[in-house]
Amino acid sequence: MRNNGTTATRGWTVRLTYANGQQVNQMWGGSYTQSGSTVTVTNAGYNGAIGPNATATFGFIASWTGSNTAPTPTCTAS
């Protein structure tokens, strides 16, 4: 997540929409919920505030069967 704005964020959310039934198994740097093909990631307690031109990162381990098409992300900050 990159803050391209001029003020710090208080929190952020990333939604990932998968096409091939991928399942997130573990995550670090954020918390997640998964409903069907959509994974919603929210900031961890320590990385919600992102200053201007700064970044926060998260990572995860996922599983799938068949092809592994890259997800379509949607990012929002508050």
Biopython code that builds the backbone (N, CA, C, O; Angstrom):
import numpy as np
from Bio.PDB.StructureBuilder import StructureBuilder

atoms = [
    (1, "MET", "N", (0.852, -1.144, 0.000)),
    (1, "MET", "CA", (0.000, 0.000, 0.000)),
    (1, "MET", "C", (0.903, 1.213, 0.000)),
    (1, "MET", "O", (1.782, 1.313, 0.856)),
    (2, "ARG", "N", (0.718, 2.158, -0.947)),
    (2, "ARG", "CA", (1.478, 3.415, -0.999)),
    (2, "ARG", "C", (0.519, 4.576, -0.804)),
    (2, "ARG", "O", (-0.564, 4.616, -1.388)),
    (3, "ASN", "N", (0.937, 5.515, 0.026)),
    (3, "ASN", "CA", (0.164, 6.731, 0.239)),
    (3, "ASN", "C", (0.689, 7.804, -0.710)),
    (3, "ASN", "O", (1.757, 8.372, -0.482)),
    (4, "ASN", "N", (-0.053, 8.075, -1.759)),
    (4, "ASN", "CA", (0.320, 9.121, -2.712)),
    (4, "ASN", "C", (-0.271, 10.477, -2.341)),
    (4, "ASN", "O", (-0.117, 11.447, -3.084)),
    (5, "GLY", "N", (-0.948, 10.550, -1.194)),
    (5, "GLY", "CA", (-1.582, 11.792, -0.758)),
    (5, "GLY", "C", (-0.623, 12.701, -0.012)),
    (5, "GLY", "O", (0.587, 12.481, 0.005)),
    (6, "THR", "N", (-1.193, 13.732, 0.607)),
    (6, "THR", "CA", (-0.386, 14.722, 1.327)),
    (6, "THR", "C", (-0.534, 14.629, 2.841)),
    (6, "THR", "O", (0.147, 15.352, 3.567)),
    (7, "THR", "N", (-1.411, 13.752, 3.333)),
    (7, "THR", "CA", (-1.576, 13.545, 4.773)),
    (7, "THR", "C", (-1.477, 12.056, 5.089)),
    (7, "THR", "O", (-1.703, 11.210, 4.224)),
    (8, "ALA", "N", (-1.140, 11.749, 6.329)),
    (8, "ALA", "CA", (-1.003, 10.352, 6.746)),
    (8, "ALA", "C", (-2.364, 9.656, 6.787)),
    (8, "ALA", "O", (-3.386, 10.286, 7.058)),
    (9, "THR", "N", (-2.365, 8.373, 6.520)),
    (9, "THR", "CA", (-3.579, 7.566, 6.651)),
    (9, "THR", "C", (-3.730, 7.126, 8.106)),
    (9, "THR", "O", (-2.769, 7.158, 8.875)),
    (10, "ARG", "N", (-4.933, 6.720, 8.473)),
    (10, "ARG", "CA", (-5.187, 6.132, 9.792)),
    (10, "ARG", "C", (-5.357, 4.614, 9.668)),
    (10, "ARG", "O", (-5.212, 3.883, 10.647)),
    (11, "GLY", "N", (-5.660, 4.163, 8.478)),
    (11, "GLY", "CA", (-5.870, 2.746, 8.234)),
    (11, "GLY", "C", (-6.017, 2.495, 6.747)),
    (11, "GLY", "O", (-6.171, 3.435, 5.966)),
    (12, "TRP", "N", (-5.970, 1.223, 6.350)),
    (12, "TRP", "CA", (-6.110, 0.891, 4.935)),
    (12, "TRP", "C", (-6.773, -0.474, 4.780)),
    (12, "TRP", "O", (-6.784, -1.297, 5.695)),
    (13, "THR", "N", (-7.319, -0.679, 3.591)),
    (13, "THR", "CA", (-7.967, -1.936, 3.216)),
    (13, "THR", "C", (-7.585, -2.270, 1.787)),
    (13, "THR", "O", (-7.578, -1.395, 0.921)),
    (14, "VAL", "N", (-7.271, -3.519, 1.540)),
    (14, "VAL", "CA", (-7.021, -4.012, 0.183)),
    (14, "VAL", "C", (-7.967, -5.178, -0.052)),
    (14, "VAL", "O", (-8.044, -6.095, 0.766)),
    (15, "ARG", "N", (-8.687, -5.145, -1.168)),
    (15, "ARG", "CA", (-9.543, -6.266, -1.561)),
    (15, "ARG", "C", (-8.921, -6.929, -2.783)),
    (15, "ARG", "O", (-8.596, -6.273, -3.773)),
    (16, "LEU", "N", (-8.767, -8.232, -2.689)),
    (16, "LEU", "CA", (-8.212, -9.030, -3.781)),
    (16, "LEU", "C", (-9.306, -9.958, -4.280)),
    (16, "LEU", "O", (-9.910, -10.689, -3.495)),
    (17, "THR", "N", (-9.562, -9.931, -5.570)),
    (17, "THR", "CA", (-10.563, -10.814, -6.156)),
    (17, "THR", "C", (-9.843, -11.840, -7.017)),
    (17, "THR", "O", (-9.177, -11.495, -7.993)),
    (18, "TYR", "N", (-9.987, -13.101, -6.643)),
    (18, "TYR", "CA", (-9.326, -14.195, -7.350)),
    (18, "TYR", "C", (-10.280, -14.842, -8.339)),
    (18, "TYR", "O", (-11.494, -14.845, -8.134)),
    (19, "ALA", "N", (-9.726, -15.388, -9.408)),
    (19, "ALA", "CA", (-10.539, -15.990, -10.464)),
    (19, "ALA", "C", (-10.590, -17.515, -10.398)),
    (19, "ALA", "O", (-11.464, -18.125, -11.015)),
    (20, "ASN", "N", (-9.669, -18.144, -9.660)),
    (20, "ASN", "CA", (-9.533, -19.591, -9.764)),
    (20, "ASN", "C", (-9.614, -20.333, -8.438)),
    (20, "ASN", "O", (-8.979, -21.377, -8.290)),
    (21, "GLY", "N", (-10.371, -19.830, -7.473)),
    (21, "GLY", "CA", (-10.582, -20.553, -6.226)),
    (21, "GLY", "C", (-9.408, -20.558, -5.265)),
    (21, "GLY", "O", (-9.336, -21.432, -4.401)),
    (22, "GLN", "N", (-8.494, -19.620, -5.386)),
    (22, "GLN", "CA", (-7.370, -19.549, -4.466)),
    (22, "GLN", "C", (-7.867, -19.304, -3.040)),
    (22, "GLN", "O", (-8.873, -18.628, -2.826)),
    (23, "GLN", "N", (-7.143, -19.867, -2.070)),
    (23, "GLN", "CA", (-7.486, -19.723, -0.655)),
    (23, "GLN", "C", (-6.264, -19.215, 0.105)),
    (23, "GLN", "O", (-5.188, -19.805, 0.011)),
    (24, "VAL", "N", (-6.421, -18.130, 0.852)),
    (24, "VAL", "CA", (-5.340, -17.632, 1.697)),
    (24, "VAL", "C", (-5.271, -18.515, 2.935)),
    (24, "VAL", "O", (-6.290, -18.800, 3.564)),
    (25, "ASN", "N", (-4.043, -18.951, 3.283)),
    (25, "ASN", "CA", (-3.841, -19.821, 4.435)),
    (25, "ASN", "C", (-3.167, -19.119, 5.607)),
    (25, "ASN", "O", (-3.464, -19.422, 6.763)),
    (26, "GLN", "N", (-2.266, -18.187, 5.322)),
    (26, "GLN", "CA", (-1.548, -17.438, 6.358)),
    (26, "GLN", "C", (-1.314, -16.027, 5.860)),
    (26, "GLN", "O", (-1.226, -15.793, 4.654)),
    (27, "MET", "N", (-1.212, -15.068, 6.803)),
    (27, "MET", "CA", (-0.939, -13.683, 6.425)),
    (27, "MET", "C", (-0.101, -13.019, 7.500)),
    (27, "MET", "O", (-0.225, -13.335, 8.683)),
    (28, "TRP", "N", (0.756, -12.092, 7.078)),
    (28, "TRP", "CA", (1.514, -11.255, 8.005)),
    (28, "TRP", "C", (1.439, -9.812, 7.519)),
    (28, "TRP", "O", (1.319, -9.558, 6.321)),
    (29, "GLY", "N", (1.510, -8.884, 8.442)),
    (29, "GLY", "CA", (1.428, -7.465, 8.100)),
    (29, "GLY", "C", (0.011, -6.961, 7.914)),
    (29, "GLY", "O", (-0.190, -5.827, 7.480)),
    (30, "GLY", "N", (-0.978, -7.788, 8.236)),
    (30, "GLY", "CA", (-2.378, -7.407, 8.101)),
    (30, "GLY", "C", (-3.273, -8.520, 8.610)),
    (30, "GLY", "O", (-2.801, -9.604, 8.952)),
    (31, "SER", "N", (-4.556, -8.246, 8.659)),
    (31, "SER", "CA", (-5.565, -9.242, 9.018)),
    (31, "SER", "C", (-6.450, -9.465, 7.802)),
    (31, "SER", "O", (-6.650, -8.547, 7.006)),
    (32, "TYR", "N", (-6.982, -10.670, 7.648)),
    (32, "TYR", "CA", (-7.796, -10.939, 6.463)),
    (32, "TYR", "C", (-9.052, -11.717, 6.798)),
    (32, "TYR", "O", (-9.133, -12.436, 7.794)),
    (33, "THR", "N", (-10.032, -11.541, 5.918)),
    (33, "THR", "CA", (-11.211, -12.391, 5.863)),
    (33, "THR", "C", (-11.358, -12.811, 4.411)),
    (33, "THR", "O", (-10.951, -12.079, 3.508)),
    (34, "GLN", "N", (-11.930, -13.974, 4.180)),
    (34, "GLN", "CA", (-12.164, -14.427, 2.812)),
    (34, "GLN", "C", (-13.591, -14.897, 2.689)),
    (34, "GLN", "O", (-14.074, -15.693, 3.494)),
    (35, "SER", "N", (-14.266, -14.390, 1.665)),
    (35, "SER", "CA", (-15.624, -14.796, 1.346)),
    (35, "SER", "C", (-15.649, -15.172, -0.124)),
    (35, "SER", "O", (-15.623, -14.303, -0.995)),
    (36, "GLY", "N", (-15.700, -16.465, -0.396)),
    (36, "GLY", "CA", (-15.660, -16.921, -1.783)),
    (36, "GLY", "C", (-14.349, -16.526, -2.433)),
    (36, "GLY", "O", (-13.278, -16.883, -1.942)),
    (37, "SER", "N", (-14.424, -15.796, -3.532)),
    (37, "SER", "CA", (-13.228, -15.422, -4.282)),
    (37, "SER", "C", (-12.618, -14.100, -3.825)),
    (37, "SER", "O", (-11.593, -13.680, -4.363)),
    (38, "THR", "N", (-13.232, -13.431, -2.834)),
    (38, "THR", "CA", (-12.755, -12.118, -2.401)),
    (38, "THR", "C", (-12.064, -12.203, -1.047)),
    (38, "THR", "O", (-12.628, -12.703, -0.073)),
    (39, "VAL", "N", (-10.826, -11.702, -1.004)),
    (39, "VAL", "CA", (-10.056, -11.602, 0.233)),
    (39, "VAL", "C", (-9.990, -10.126, 0.603)),
    (39, "VAL", "O", (-9.602, -9.294, -0.218)),
    (40, "THR", "N", (-10.367, -9.798, 1.836)),
    (40, "THR", "CA", (-10.293, -8.425, 2.330)),
    (40, "THR", "C", (-9.197, -8.360, 3.380)),
    (40, "THR", "O", (-9.251, -9.058, 4.393)),
    (41, "VAL", "N", (-8.202, -7.516, 3.130)),
    (41, "VAL", "CA", (-7.060, -7.348, 4.026)),
    (41, "VAL", "C", (-7.155, -5.972, 4.669)),
    (41, "VAL", "O", (-7.351, -4.975, 3.973)),
    (42, "THR", "N", (-7.017, -5.908, 5.989)),
    (42, "THR", "CA", (-6.953, -4.627, 6.695)),
    (42, "THR", "C", (-5.612, -4.538, 7.405)),
    (42, "THR", "O", (-4.967, -5.546, 7.694)),
    (43, "ASN", "N", (-5.212, -3.304, 7.677)),
    (43, "ASN", "CA", (-3.910, -3.088, 8.297)),
    (43, "ASN", "C", (-3.793, -3.791, 9.644)),
    (43, "ASN", "O", (-4.788, -4.041, 10.325)),
    (44, "ALA", "N", (-2.557, -4.100, 10.006)),
    (44, "ALA", "CA", (-2.256, -4.574, 11.355)),
    (44, "ALA", "C", (-2.249, -3.357, 12.276)),
    (44, "ALA", "O", (-2.275, -2.223, 11.798)),
    (45, "GLY", "N", (-2.214, -3.575, 13.576)),
    (45, "GLY", "CA", (-2.223, -2.464, 14.513)),
    (45, "GLY", "C", (-1.044, -1.521, 14.367)),
    (45, "GLY", "O", (-1.143, -0.344, 14.714)),
    (46, "TYR", "N", (0.067, -2.025, 13.859)),
    (46, "TYR", "CA", (1.291, -1.234, 13.787)),
    (46, "TYR", "C", (1.544, -0.556, 12.444)),
    (46, "TYR", "O", (2.485, 0.230, 12.340)),
    (47, "ASN", "N", (0.735, -0.829, 11.399)),
    (47, "ASN", "CA", (1.070, -0.259, 10.088)),
    (47, "ASN", "C", (-0.103, 0.437, 9.394)),
    (47, "ASN", "O", (-0.115, 0.559, 8.169)),
    (48, "GLY", "N", (-1.075, 0.886, 10.164)),
    (48, "GLY", "CA", (-2.210, 1.595, 9.569)),
    (48, "GLY", "C", (-1.889, 3.026, 9.187)),
    (48, "GLY", "O", (-2.415, 3.542, 8.201)),
    (49, "ALA", "N", (-1.023, 3.673, 9.965)),
    (49, "ALA", "CA", (-0.639, 5.058, 9.674)),
    (49, "ALA", "C", (0.488, 5.048, 8.647)),
    (49, "ALA", "O", (1.597, 4.594, 8.928)),
    (50, "ILE", "N", (0.189, 5.553, 7.458)),
    (50, "ILE", "CA", (1.182, 5.624, 6.384)),
    (50, "ILE", "C", (1.355, 7.091, 6.031)),
    (50, "ILE", "O", (0.405, 7.747, 5.604)),
    (51, "GLY", "N", (2.556, 7.607, 6.208)),
    (51, "GLY", "CA", (2.831, 9.003, 5.879)),
    (51, "GLY", "C", (2.812, 9.238, 4.379)),
    (51, "GLY", "O", (2.817, 8.282, 3.603)),
    (52, "PRO", "N", (2.789, 10.510, 3.958)),
    (52, "PRO", "CA", (2.832, 10.839, 2.531)),
    (52, "PRO", "C", (4.063, 10.209, 1.866)),
    (52, "PRO", "O", (5.166, 10.267, 2.409)),
    (53, "ASN", "N", (3.866, 9.613, 0.700)),
    (53, "ASN", "CA", (4.918, 8.951, -0.085)),
    (53, "ASN", "C", (5.566, 7.777, 0.632)),
    (53, "ASN", "O", (6.661, 7.358, 0.257)),
    (54, "ALA", "N", (4.915, 7.239, 1.651)),
    (54, "ALA", "CA", (5.425, 6.079, 2.373)),
    (54, "ALA", "C", (4.586, 4.852, 2.012)),
    (54, "ALA", "O", (3.551, 4.963, 1.356)),
    (55, "THR", "N", (5.049, 3.690, 2.448)),
    (55, "THR", "CA", (4.363, 2.442, 2.121)),
    (55, "THR", "C", (4.183, 1.566, 3.358)),
    (55, "THR", "O", (4.870, 1.737, 4.365)),
    (56, "ALA", "N", (3.260, 0.640, 3.260)),
    (56, "ALA", "CA", (3.091, -0.454, 4.212)),
    (56, "ALA", "C", (2.955, -1.721, 3.372)),
    (56, "ALA", "O", (2.421, -1.682, 2.264)),
    (57, "THR", "N", (3.433, -2.828, 3.897)),
    (57, "THR", "CA", (3.374, -4.073, 3.140)),
    (57, "THR", "C", (2.717, -5.173, 3.965)),
    (57, "THR", "O", (2.671, -5.114, 5.194)),
    (58, "PHE", "N", (2.212, -6.172, 3.260)),
    (58, "PHE", "CA", (1.725, -7.394, 3.877)),
    (58, "PHE", "C", (2.095, -8.531, 2.945)),
    (58, "PHE", "O", (2.406, -8.313, 1.774)),
    (59, "GLY", "N", (2.060, -9.730, 3.464)),
    (59, "GLY", "CA", (2.348, -10.903, 2.654)),
    (59, "GLY", "C", (1.439, -12.039, 3.065)),
    (59, "GLY", "O", (0.821, -12.004, 4.129)),
    (60, "PHE", "N", (1.361, -13.049, 2.212)),
    (60, "PHE", "CA", (0.502, -14.180, 2.540)),
    (60, "PHE", "C", (0.945, -15.427, 1.803)),
    (60, "PHE", "O", (1.687, -15.373, 0.823)),
    (61, "ILE", "N", (0.467, -16.544, 2.308)),
    (61, "ILE", "CA", (0.639, -17.847, 1.671)),
    (61, "ILE", "C", (-0.751, -18.313, 1.283)),
    (61, "ILE", "O", (-1.682, -18.251, 2.086)),
    (62, "ALA", "N", (-0.890, -18.778, 0.052)),
    (62, "ALA", "CA", (-2.194, -19.221, -0.447)),
    (62, "ALA", "C", (-2.055, -20.579, -1.126)),
    (62, "ALA", "O", (-0.951, -21.014, -1.453)),
    (63, "SER", "N", (-3.178, -21.231, -1.329)),
    (63, "SER", "CA", (-3.206, -22.509, -2.041)),
    (63, "SER", "C", (-4.223, -22.431, -3.168)),
    (63, "SER", "O", (-5.139, -21.608, -3.140)),
    (64, "TRP", "N", (-4.051, -23.300, -4.161)),
    (64, "TRP", "CA", (-4.947, -23.328, -5.302)),
    (64, "TRP", "C", (-4.808, -24.654, -6.021)),
    (64, "TRP", "O", (-3.858, -25.404, -5.799)),
    (65, "THR", "N", (-5.756, -24.925, -6.873)),
    (65, "THR", "CA", (-5.720, -26.079, -7.755)),
    (65, "THR", "C", (-5.894, -25.561, -9.170)),
    (65, "THR", "O", (-6.762, -24.724, -9.417)),
    (66, "GLY", "N", (-5.088, -26.040, -10.100)),
    (66, "GLY", "CA", (-5.197, -25.574, -11.483)),
    (66, "GLY", "C", (-4.383, -24.314, -11.698)),
    (66, "GLY", "O", (-3.293, -24.173, -11.145)),
    (67, "SER", "N", (-4.905, -23.400, -12.498)),
    (67, "SER", "CA", (-4.163, -22.176, -12.819)),
    (67, "SER", "C", (-4.194, -21.199, -11.649)),
    (67, "SER", "O", (-5.091, -21.246, -10.807)),
    (68, "ASN", "N", (-3.204, -20.318, -11.611)),
    (68, "ASN", "CA", (-3.064, -19.348, -10.521)),
    (68, "ASN", "C", (-3.022, -17.943, -11.113)),
    (68, "ASN", "O", (-1.967, -17.311, -11.162)),
    (69, "THR", "N", (-4.162, -17.469, -11.554)),
    (69, "THR", "CA", (-4.270, -16.140, -12.144)),
    (69, "THR", "C", (-4.070, -15.086, -11.062)),
    (69, "THR", "O", (-4.588, -15.227, -9.954)),
    (70, "ALA", "N", (-3.321, -14.030, -11.378)),
    (70, "ALA", "CA", (-3.090, -12.944, -10.416)),
    (70, "ALA", "C", (-4.416, -12.280, -10.047)),
    (70, "ALA", "O", (-5.294, -12.136, -10.897)),
    (71, "PRO", "N", (-4.566, -11.873, -8.776)),
    (71, "PRO", "CA", (-5.807, -11.231, -8.341)),
    (71, "PRO", "C", (-5.914, -9.797, -8.844)),
    (71, "PRO", "O", (-4.926, -9.188, -9.253)),
    (72, "THR", "N", (-7.119, -9.279, -8.805)),
    (72, "THR", "CA", (-7.375, -7.877, -9.115)),
    (72, "THR", "C", (-7.490, -7.128, -7.791)),
    (72, "THR", "O", (-8.444, -7.363, -7.050)),
    (73, "PRO", "N", (-6.536, -6.217, -7.457)),
    (73, "PRO", "CA", (-6.608, -5.513, -6.175)),
    (73, "PRO", "C", (-7.395, -4.206, -6.252)),
    (73, "PRO", "O", (-7.404, -3.535, -7.284)),
    (74, "THR", "N", (-8.051, -3.857, -5.149)),
    (74, "THR", "CA", (-8.690, -2.560, -4.954)),
    (74, "THR", "C", (-8.209, -2.044, -3.606)),
    (74, "THR", "O", (-8.369, -2.730, -2.596)),
    (75, "CYS", "N", (-7.624, -0.850, -3.566)),
    (75, "CYS", "CA", (-7.035, -0.307, -2.343)),
    (75, "CYS", "C", (-7.775, 0.945, -1.897)),
    (75, "CYS", "O", (-8.113, 1.799, -2.717)),
    (76, "THR", "N", (-8.029, 1.054, -0.583)),
    (76, "THR", "CA", (-8.627, 2.261, -0.013)),
    (76, "THR", "C", (-7.897, 2.606, 1.276)),
    (76, "THR", "O", (-7.370, 1.727, 1.958)),
    (77, "ALA", "N", (-7.871, 3.883, 1.600)),
    (77, "ALA", "CA", (-7.247, 4.359, 2.839)),
    (77, "ALA", "C", (-8.230, 5.244, 3.576)),
    (77, "ALA", "O", (-9.127, 5.836, 2.976)),
    (78, "SER", "N", (-8.052, 5.327, 4.890)),
    (78, "SER", "CA", (-8.902, 6.206, 5.692)),
    (78, "SER", "C", (-8.037, 7.107, 6.545)),
    (78, "SER", "O", (-8.557, 7.929, 7.299)),
]
sb = StructureBuilder()
sb.init_structure("model")
sb.init_model(0)
sb.init_chain("A")
sb.init_seg("    ")
for serial, (resi, resn, name, xyz) in enumerate(atoms, 1):
    if name == "N":
        sb.init_residue(resn, " ", resi, " ")
    sb.init_atom(name, np.array(xyz, "f"), 0.0, 1.0, " ", f" {name:<3s}", serial, name[0])
structure = sb.get_structure()
